């Protein structure tokens, strides 16, 4: 495989700002892209996505805000929640931060960058012969924030101020211990599901006191320990101990370990598209997710860990189960960044016992029934306000006791949607340990739908299950909650997806054969996707009937993002190889996108949908040149300097948009066969290394001037492999070290593999 090589050390590469695509040294990929900032951030502080430099270690996140003379490092952490029921009473909260006052550079020239190669933030501020330089990072696997300050030209005075965020019924404290300044913020009132405490502890290395002189030629390090009671019961002690004995050598060692973590992360896969914009946001999105998704017990919510204010006004920053929580990781599976998805399952499994009670008490079913919003540790973040006064203030209604006060929003499909990511990880890894971990939840989802579906006249029907969220914020919400849609397109697609997954995973684990047969019956007798003919065209409908069957403009016939999730990506309900007829119908629907600007089905919809529109279009066979054009247009609409592509709805969910689309254009496997360059424009060269696909295969290939020299496949689990012939009409030679070559022919190449086997496919020279 031919990629671009760069002979340079890691540190030189990081600071050089060299342009390029895949930069490889010793077979390790290092992306050269940066977020560049030439003015202070404006969208800060905010509970939404800031327009400022971001760094993090997957648990602790930092954001650089302020002006040169009054800088602020905001510090957030995935596990610091106010766990108070009743929306909007709780949610993810901001621990605090560090202020840096440098009066001599008031009005200085501002420059900062966000280096995605190793998670460093740099700041350079110049005024009247004085240059102040800042470097900040969060070491991998350490509960620390490190800030390095230096000056050139002349000295300046710096005053540091560690602070804890106040308000939202929290309490704060501060003090000194063993030369370490500390602050705490906490929520511990009896009305909480569980208390949260956080401590920030600061030590200054290279100078003494909160105010010091920064001299040319010397450096001052500020190290901040950040711990919660979810890390350790003695969280304050741990925070202080983590920094009190630190030295400049400690920082150097942590810097090296951090660089190594990022080096290993970027080596997991590589793509080269030849398009700088696509490359930049492909890797930028993966960087931002890596910054916020590594705490296995506390995954990032809607806002990630880059909040600079409490997330109460951003839907509490919780885990929305009807797609927002699932979406951030959709690009990780195919990018081979599996470890980033480790946190996903924790809150789902922690909520299971509550969800079982919901199913029994509210719908009189076995299995699990999930509300729209949950949090960590079994917390329900989506309960209606618990007092009449707050109900009136929030919704203009005094009483709401439907469905136990939880926001199910008329949707029964949240739990089944949560299985989408589980099946993606299972199909792409065939990891037995993981399958055993999530199977109890998957089985409970199966139990629920076996009870909830109605088998009538030879088919399974789904009643009172809304396509869209309903609640006090919608018209006729009480009617919709009590007698909603039937046979909605979203749930039907999810049931089709789930049947396939349950049959596969239960067979793999050799469990529940009788229940497996039940799901084969459901699969074969499920109500068909609702469609209608309009002006001679077959159109997909939101549902067969009910309150959303056309009574509102958003649910008239048409293929919008909700249907795209289940029939395109990530659900995989149709494809050009396995269901070309249905894929063709959806492809024609996509041809209508953009004809109603600002509507739900719009390439440039700035509300929600970037995480599915473009990848779905690829899966159903839409023109790839158009998809890439529309994707770049959409990036240009809202992209921030920190490489985030925000929308008005969920925040972290957009991080999957570019990686999933590009990966799907280069490699597909969801239809049971490996397809290389299935939807990449013929006139564009491209290559990829170690992309992951269904069957636990890692695939590498290059196409240059329309020619694919070879395809490399690593079989992790030794499963049978099906490959669509990359050289149509030609014989293919398959070589593997220690095994005799195979010569295969035909449209579909099928062969056995061994666990850990590396195979190379090439067109046979002697045809």
Secondary structure, DSSP 8 states (H G I E B T S, - for coil): ----B----HHHHHHH----S--EETTEE----EEEESS--SS-S-SS--SS-EEESSSEEEEEEEETTEEEEEEEETT-EE-B-STTS-EE---EEEEEE-GGGTT-EEEEEEETTTTEEEEEEEETTEEEEEEEE--TTSSEEEEEEEEESS-EEEEEEEEE---TT-EEEEEEETTEEEEEEEE--TTBSS-EEEEEEEEEESS-SSEEEE-BT-EEEEEEEEEETTT-TTHHHHHHHHHHT--HHHHHHHHHHHHHHHHHHHTT-EEE-S-HHHHHHHHHHHHHHHHH---TTS---TTTT--SS-GGGTGGG-EETTTHHHHTTTTHHHHT-GGGGTTHHHHHHHTHHHHHHHHHHHS--SS----SEE-GGG----B--SSHHHHHHHHS-S---GGGGB--TT-S-HHHHHHHHHHHHHHHH--HHHHHHHHHHHHHHHHHHHHHSEEETTEEE--S--SS--STTSTTHHHHHHS--EEEHHHHHHHHHHHHHHHHHHHHHT--HHHHHHHHHHHHTB----EEEETTEEEE-SEEESTTSSSSGGGSSS--HHHHHHHTTTT----TTT-HHHHHHHHHHHTTTTSSTTSSS-TT-SSS-TTTHHHHHHHTT--HHHHHHHHHHHHHHHB-TTS-B--SS-SGGGGGHHHHHHHHHHEE-TTSSBEETSSS-TTS-EEEEEEEETTTEEEEEEEBTTB---EEEEESS---EEEE-SSTTS-EEEEETTEEEEEE-SSEEEE---TTEEEEEEE-S--
